[in-house]
Amino acid sequence: MTDIQTLESAILAEIEAATDETALDAVRVGALGKKGSISEQMKTLGKMTPEERQTMGPLLNGLKTKVADAVKTRQDVLKRAGVEARLASERVDVTLPGRPNPLEKGRIHPITQVMDEITAIFADMGFSVAEGPDIETDYYNFTALNFPEGHPAREMHDTFFFNPDENGERRVLRTHTSPVQIRTMETQKPPIRIVIPGKTYRQDSDATHSAMFHQLEGLVIDEKANIANLKWMLQEFCKTFFEVPSLNMRFRPSFFPFTEPSLEVDIQCDRSGAEVKLGEGDDWMEILGSGMVHPNVLRAGGVDPDVYQGFAWGIGIDRIAMLKYGMPDLRPFFEADQRWINHYGFRPLDMPTLFDGLSA
């Protein structure tokens, strides 16, 4: 075997043994590069006799062409193999169920959803949202709201009291969101239109009551606020929140220390079937308490009751969430059961709006 044949066999064997395009390119450069084995042989042609050059020239050029063709063929094979390997690794089994969108995995808690719904409704009516501390003084929680000494709400069986501080003052976990009314009046001049969603605390726990629950307080103060405004506002809110075209309401006299007159509000419902239907039927359900703000409360907030008047209302957020979405028991709201939240929760990023529908 001649040297040319030996070189050809060695190069072609290296080409066939290349397992990827990087290794193949190294073989090509080793053979056809400036300092490659074939290129070095080509450089010797100038030192040969004319007779030798006539023999070796065609042989070396033929070898150069044969090696280049072999490299190209092997490169095509390696490319196809690479594509097939990638297709195999990235293969999608169309018979498998689709993967859930990560955005669909989480759930919005019904309390958060209902708070967002309430905020959307009252924002459309021109209200702003106000907040206050969960730990309150006796003054803001009771005294400023016209709760007299000895009122049952001041007793241990209803209110969570903290131990007295160095001054003998006992703070409480707020029993309602009404203290924010006083704090708002102290810092903001009328007209005032606010809603106050938040946590409240009372010593009560069963299927429809919790020691910690959520309440919505509303307050309107201006020179002409009256009960007619209150009735219209509550009716529009309930119709929009429960998403019914019409809703009859019944206002009954009641008593709250911070309002005068005070009104309990019932809404029309039908209890004849397996579920309560609102806006139809002959039954009534108590839904909230309301009334005109007591002059003593206005004075405590620094508002002149001879110039301004207002109305307020309070509603249990947990309760209306149960009523609207058919939840029979309040306790699972706070048990962190993933099965419950998957069933009753709402899709993330679906913010309730009046335009698209609150619970769409």
C-alpha positions in Angstrom: 0.0 0.0 0.0 1.4 3.4 -1.0 1.7 6.4 1.4 -1.2 8.1 -0.3 -3.4 5.1 0.2 -2.4 4.8 3.9 -3.1 8.5 4.5 -6.5 8.2 2.7 -7.5 5.2 4.8 -6.4 6.9 8.1 -8.3 10.1 7.3 -11.5 8.3 6.2 -11.4 6.2 9.3 -11.2 9.3 11.5 -14.1 10.9 9.6 -16.2 7.8 10.1 -15.3 7.7 13.8 -16.3 11.3 14.5 -19.3 11.3 16.8 -20.3 15.0 16.6 -19.7 18.0 14.3 -17.0 19.4 16.6 -14.9 16.2 16.3 -15.6 16.1 12.5 -14.3 19.6 12.1 -11.1 18.8 13.9 -10.5 15.9 11.5 -11.2 18.2 8.5 -8.7 20.8 9.8 -6.1 18.1 10.5 -6.4 16.9 6.9 -7.2 20.0 4.8 -6.1 22.9 7.0 -3.0 25.0 6.3 -0.9 22.6 8.3 -3.0 19.5 7.6 -1.6 16.2 6.5 -2.9 16.6 2.9 -1.8 20.2 2.7 1.7 19.2 3.8 1.8 16.6 1.0 0.7 19.3 -1.5 3.7 21.4 -0.5 6.1 18.7 -1.7 4.9 18.9 -5.3 7.3 21.8 -6.0 10.3 19.7 -5.2 9.4 16.8 -7.4 10.5 16.2 -11.0 7.9 16.9 -13.7 7.3 13.2 -14.2 6.7 12.7 -10.4 4.5 15.8 -10.3 2.3 14.5 -13.1 1.7 11.3 -11.1 1.4 12.7 -7.5 -0.6 15.9 -8.4 -3.8 14.0 -9.6 -3.5 11.6 -6.7 -3.3 14.4 -4.0 -6.0 16.5 -5.6 -8.2 13.4 -5.8 -7.5 12.6 -2.2 -8.4 16.2 -1.2 -11.7 16.0 -3.1 -12.5 12.6 -1.7 -11.8 13.7 1.9 -13.9 16.9 1.4 -16.8 14.8 0.1 -16.5 12.3 3.0 -16.6 15.2 5.5 -19.7 16.7 3.9 -21.4 13.3 3.9 -20.6 12.6 7.5 -21.7 16.1 8.5 -25.1 15.5 6.9 -25.4 12.2 8.9 -24.4 13.8 12.2 -26.9 16.7 11.6 -29.8 14.3 10.9 -28.8 12.3 14.0 -28.8 15.5 16.1 -32.2 16.5 14.9 -33.6 13.0 15.6 -32.1 13.0 19.1 -33.6 16.4 19.8 -37.0 15.4 18.5 -36.9 12.3 20.7 -36.0 14.3 23.8 -38.6 17.0 23.2 -41.3 14.7 22.1 -44.8 15.7 23.3 -47.2 12.9 24.0 -50.5 14.4 22.7 -52.5 11.7 24.5 -51.5 13.1 27.9 -53.7 15.8 29.5 -52.5 19.3 29.1 -50.3 20.8 31.8 -52.2 23.3 34.0 -51.4 26.9 33.6 -49.4 28.1 36.7 -51.7 31.0 37.0 -54.6 28.6 37.4 -53.1 26.8 40.4 -53.5 29.5 43.1 -56.9 30.6 44.4 -58.2 33.8 45.8 -59.8 33.3 49.3 -63.6 34.2 49.2 -63.1 36.8 51.9 -60.5 38.6 49.7 -62.8 38.3 46.7 -65.8 39.7 48.5 -63.7 42.6 49.9 -62.6 43.4 46.3 -66.2 43.2 45.1 -67.4 45.6 47.9 -64.6 48.0 47.1 -65.5 48.0 43.4 -69.1 48.8 44.2 -68.5 51.6 46.6 -65.6 53.1 44.6 -68.1 53.5 41.7 -70.4 55.4 44.2 -67.5 57.8 45.1 -66.3 56.2 48.3 -62.7 55.8 49.4 -61.3 53.0 51.6 -60.2 53.8 55.2 -58.2 51.6 57.6 -57.3 51.6 61.2 -55.5 49.5 63.9 -56.8 46.2 65.1 -55.7 47.0 68.7 -57.7 49.9 69.9 -58.0 52.0 73.0 -61.1 51.9 75.1 -61.8 55.5 74.0 -61.9 54.8 70.3 -63.6 51.5 70.6 -66.3 52.5 73.1 -66.3 56.0 74.6 -66.1 58.0 71.4 -68.8 55.9 69.9 -71.3 56.8 72.6 -71.1 53.5 74.5 -72.0 54.3 78.1 -70.2 52.9 81.1 -71.7 49.5 81.9 -72.7 48.7 78.4 -72.7 44.9 77.8 -70.1 45.3 74.9 -67.6 46.5 77.5 -67.8 43.2 79.4 -65.2 40.4 79.3 -67.7 37.9 77.8 -67.9 39.9 74.6 -64.6 41.8 74.3 -60.9 40.7 74.2 -59.1 42.9 76.7 -55.3 43.3 77.1 -53.7 43.5 80.5 -53.5 47.1 81.8 -50.4 49.1 80.9 -48.3 51.2 83.3 -51.0 53.9 83.3 -53.8 51.4 84.1 -55.2 51.7 80.6 -56.5 48.5 79.0 -56.4 48.2 75.2 -58.8 45.9 73.3 -59.0 44.0 70.1 -61.5 46.1 68.3 -65.0 44.7 68.4 -66.0 46.6 65.2 -64.5 48.8 62.5 -66.4 51.8 63.8 -63.3 53.3 65.6 -62.0 54.2 62.1 -65.0 56.6 61.8 -63.7 58.7 64.7 -60.1 58.5 63.5 -61.2 59.7 60.0 -63.3 62.5 61.3 -60.4 63.7 63.4 -58.1 64.0 60.4 -60.5 64.8 57.5 -63.0 67.6 57.1 -66.5 66.8 55.7 -67.8 65.8 53.2 -66.7 62.3 54.1 -67.5 59.1 52.2 -65.6 56.1 53.3 -66.0 52.3 53.6 -63.9 50.4 56.2 -63.3 46.7 55.6 -61.3 44.9 58.2 -60.9 42.3 60.9 -62.9 42.5 64.1 -62.8 40.3 67.3 -65.5 39.1 69.7 -65.7 36.1 72.0 -68.1 34.0 69.9 -67.6 30.9 67.9 -70.0 28.5 66.1 -71.0 27.6 62.5 -72.0 31.2 61.8 -69.7 33.1 64.2 -66.0 33.3 64.7 -63.8 34.9 67.3 -62.1 36.8 64.5 -64.3 37.9 61.6 -64.5 40.5 58.9 -66.8 43.5 58.9 -67.5 46.4 56.5 -68.3 49.8 58.0 -69.6 52.7 55.9 -69.8 56.4 56.8 -71.2 59.4 55.0 -71.0 62.9 56.5 -72.1 66.1 54.8 -74.6 68.9 55.3 -77.6 67.1 53.7 -77.1 63.4 54.3 -80.4 61.8 55.2 -82.2 58.4 55.6 -83.5 58.6 52.0 -79.9 58.6 50.8 -79.0 55.8 53.2 -81.9 53.6 51.9 -81.0 54.2 48.2 -77.4 53.5 48.8 -78.0 50.2 50.7 -80.5 49.0 48.1 -78.1 49.7 45.2 -75.3 48.0 47.0 -77.3 44.9 47.8 -78.7 44.6 44.2 -75.2 45.0 42.7 -73.4 42.7 45.2 -75.9 39.9 45.0 -76.3 40.5 41.3 -80.1 40.5 41.2 -82.2 42.9 39.0 -84.5 44.0 41.9 -84.5 43.6 45.7 -87.1 44.6 48.2 -85.7 45.8 51.6 -87.4 46.2 54.9 -86.1 48.7 57.5 -87.0 48.1 61.2 -86.4 50.3 64.2 -83.5 49.2 66.4 -80.9 50.5 68.8 -77.2 51.1 68.4 -75.3 53.5 70.7 -73.6 55.3 67.8 -76.7 56.0 65.6 -80.0 57.7 66.2 -82.4 56.7 64.7 -81.1 53.1 64.3 -82.4 50.7 61.6 -82.0 47.0 61.1 -82.2 46.1 57.4 -83.9 42.9 56.0 -83.8 41.8 52.4 -86.4 39.8 50.4 -85.7 36.1 50.0 -87.1 32.7 49.2 -86.3 29.8 51.6 -88.6 27.2 50.2 -86.0 25.3 48.2 -82.6 23.8 49.0 -80.9 27.2 48.7 -81.8 30.7 49.7 -82.8 32.9 46.7 -82.5 36.6 47.1 -84.8 39.2 45.4 -87.8 36.9 45.3 -90.2 35.1 47.6 -92.1 36.2 50.7 -89.5 35.7 53.4 -87.1 38.2 54.9 -83.5 37.9 56.1 -81.6 40.3 58.4 -78.6 41.5 56.5 -77.1 44.6 58.2 -77.5 47.4 60.8 -77.6 51.1 60.0 -78.7 54.6 61.1 -78.0 58.3 61.3 -74.8 59.1 63.1 -75.4 60.1 66.7 -74.6 63.8 67.5 -72.3 62.6 70.3 -70.3 60.6 67.8 -69.9 63.6 65.5 -68.7 65.7 68.5 -66.2 63.1 69.5 -64.8 63.2 65.9 -64.6 67.0 66.0 -67.5 67.6 63.7 -70.2 70.2 64.5 -73.6 68.3 64.6 -75.4 71.6 64.1 -73.8 71.9 60.6 -73.2 68.4 59.5 -75.1 65.1 59.7 -74.4 61.6 58.5 -75.4 58.0 58.2 -73.5 54.8 58.8 -74.0 51.1 58.4 -72.2 47.8 59.2 -72.3 44.4 57.6 -70.5 41.1 58.2 -68.3 40.3 55.2 -68.0 36.6 56.1 -71.8 36.3 56.4 -72.6 37.8 53.0 -69.8 35.7 51.4 -71.5 32.6 52.8 -74.9 33.9 51.6 -73.8 34.7 48.1 -71.6 31.7 47.4 -73.5 29.0 49.3 -71.1 28.2 52.1 -72.9 26.5 54.9 -70.2 26.8 57.7 -68.0 29.7 58.6 -65.3 27.7 60.3 -63.6 26.3 57.2 -62.8 29.9 56.2 -60.0 29.8 58.7 -58.9 26.2 58.6 -56.5 26.4 55.6 -57.9 23.3 53.9 -56.5 23.2 50.4 -59.5 21.2 49.2 -61.9 23.8 50.5 -60.0 26.7 48.9 -59.8 24.9 45.6 -63.6 24.5 45.6 -64.7 27.9 46.9 -61.7 30.0 45.8 -61.5 32.3 42.8 -59.1 32.3 40.0 -56.1 34.6 40.4 -55.9 37.9 38.5 -59.7 37.9 37.9 -60.3 41.3 39.6 -64.0 42.0 40.1 -65.3 45.0 38.2 -68.8 46.4 37.6 -68.2 46.3 33.9 -67.2 42.6 33.6 -69.3 41.3 36.4 -68.3 41.0 40.1 -68.1 37.2 40.2 -67.5 36.4 36.5 
